[in-house]
Amino acid sequence: MAEQLPTFDEIRSNAFAMLGDVEDELRSDWREGTGPNAEQAAALRGARRAVAEAKAALDRAAR
């Protein structure tokens, strides 16, 4: 049963890939006139920073 569980490296790699997908989505274009407003833009910058920090942490975990 335990042999069916993923390894830490597999989980870390999958999480890193998912964060890459999140980065791609946050960089997506949106329809003109649909935002973000100033407050949303600030939150978006914070989210992008958080994703970058999470990816850096996962890189450190690979060592």
C-alpha positions in Angstrom: 0.0 0.0 0.0 2.7 2.5 1.0 4.6 1.7 -2.3 1.6 3.2 -4.2 2.1 6.6 -2.5 4.2 9.2 -4.4 7.7 10.1 -3.3 8.4 13.5 -1.8 10.3 14.5 -5.0 7.2 13.6 -7.1 5.0 15.7 -5.0 7.4 18.6 -5.0 7.8 18.4 -8.7 4.0 18.3 -9.3 3.5 21.2 -6.9 6.2 23.2 -8.8 4.4 22.5 -12.1 1.1 23.6 -10.7 2.6 26.8 -9.5 3.9 27.4 -13.0 0.3 27.0 -14.3 -0.8 29.5 -11.7 1.9 31.9 -12.9 0.7 31.5 -16.5 -2.9 32.1 -15.5 -2.0 35.2 -13.5 -0.2 36.6 -16.6 -3.2 36.0 -18.9 -4.8 38.8 -20.7 -8.3 39.8 -20.0 -11.0 41.6 -21.9 -10.6 45.3 -22.2 -12.5 47.2 -19.5 -12.7 44.2 -17.1 -10.0 45.2 -14.7 -8.0 45.0 -12.7 -8.7 48.1 -10.7 -5.8 49.6 -8.6 -6.7 47.4 -5.6 -7.0 44.3 -7.6 -3.7 45.1 -9.4 -1.9 45.4 -6.0 -3.4 42.1 -4.9 -2.4 40.5 -8.2 1.2 41.6 -7.7 1.1 40.1 -4.2 -0.2 36.8 -5.5 2.6 36.7 -8.1 5.2 37.4 -5.4 3.7 34.6 -3.3 3.9 32.1 -6.1 7.5 33.1 -6.8 8.3 32.6 -3.1 6.6 29.3 -3.1 8.6 28.1 -6.1 11.8 29.2 -4.5 10.9 27.3 -1.4 10.2 24.2 -3.4 13.6 24.6 -5.1 15.3 24.8 -1.7 13.4 21.6 -0.7 14.9 19.8 -3.7 18.4 20.2 -2.2 
